[in-house]
Amino acid sequence: MPAAVAEQISLFRSFIEEGSYSDVSLRILETLLVAKDLRALLEIRSTLQELLRSEVTSVMARIAAKSTDEKLDIAEFFVKAFALVGDVESCLALKYEALVLRESKYYNNDDFRVSYQEWYTFAKDSLHNRYYSIAVKGFDSALSCFQSEHNTKGVTHDNHVNDHIVDEIIRLRDEASAMVSSCSVQALTSKYLKRKSTEDGPKTNSFPINPRPAASYMHRVGINKRNANKLRRSQQQQRPQVPDP
């Protein structure tokens, strides 16, 4: 990695460690991700992803005692940072935490509370990107939020429309749940097959390295030998006899 890039990464790290969760830090991050060489870009992106994962864990632990608004600001910063470096899973996971924080803080404030549309969009993004466990949580929250909104405000649409929205959320949630189960089964199956392969390894190696040739092969070898003997005898019979001196 070029020295100039390493220096910029070090600068970005220092900003995070000093608590500068601002647009200035994000611009440094954007600058780092401008690379003409694809291999260099992938290396830089990987380094930044690891850095952000490490930093977000320690940062979120340090701000545990801060106000909800401060936590939200910092969470949003990391959501944007993870999005920039292409870490979709971390971005969605942190966005979920930010939505939960907002919901707990502003559940009685119609202007700032999380709407079911926000939960629904978040859950669909998670499902689309194959992060099924996060998607299930999002759809559960969307369903709960939708029902709460309509119980509090009264029905604003006809029952048919409401039923359709609920059915669609449940359908997608069940789809995400099924994918979670499928992935779990696949992981268990892969683990089982790997273990069986290891257990069966010595048995496989016990077979002879040079097994006996097949019968058809041996038959062809016998025919070739007989034909060679016949040809040799025929040549000997046809060879002219040299008289004794």
Salt bridges, closest charged atoms under 4 A:
GLU55 OE2 - ARG13 NH1 3.68
GLU70 OE2 - LYS66 NZ 3.98
ASP87 OD2 - ARG53 NE 2.67
GLU118 OE2 - ARG102 NH1 2.88
ASP140 OD1 - ARG173 NH1 3.24
GLU168 OE2 - ARG171 NH2 2.80
ASP174 OD1 - ARG173 NE 3.69
GLU175 OE1 - ARG171 NH1 3.71
GLU199 OE2 - ARG195 NE 3.68
